[in-house]
Amino acid sequence: MSLTIETLEEYRQCCERQAQKIIDLEAQLQWLKEQFCLAQHRQFGASSEKTPAEQRALLFNEAEALADPIVPEPTMETITLKRRKFQGQREARFKHLPVETVTHVLTDDDLACEHCGGERYALPEEMAEVREELEIVPHT
C-alpha cells in the first residue's frame, strides 16, 4: 500500500473533521452540564423566600429592644388542675332503664371442638358473655 499525496490530504481532512466534531461535542457537553446544574439548583437549591439576616434581627428582637432592663422579670406561676373521675356514673344514669336478659342455650354441635370433634372442657360460666347495649329510638 503506497501513500499518495491525495491519500494524505484525505487523511488530514478526516482528522480535521474529527477534531472539529470533538470540539463541538465538548461544547455541547459543557452546555448540558450547566443546564443540569441550574435545574438541580432550581429544584433543590435555597428558597427564594428567605428573609435577609438583618431583617430577621429586627422582627424577633423588637420586644427585647423596647424592654426596660431595670424592671424585674415576672415570676412564672404553675397552675395545676386535677379533675376527679366519678365512679359509677354509668350505672346511676341508666338504672331506671329496663334490662332484658337473653339466655342462649348451646346445642351439642356448639359444644363440640371444631378441630378434633371432641367435647369442650369449658364450664358454662367460662362460656358466658355479658353485654350491655342501649337501644336508641328516635322521636317521630
Secondary structure, DSSP 8 states (H G I E B T S, - for coil): ----HHHHHHHHHHHHHHHHHHHHHHHHHHHHHHHHHHHHHHHHS--TT---HHHHHHHHSHHHHHS-TTS---------------TTHHHHHHTTS----------HHHHB-TTT--B----HHHH-------------
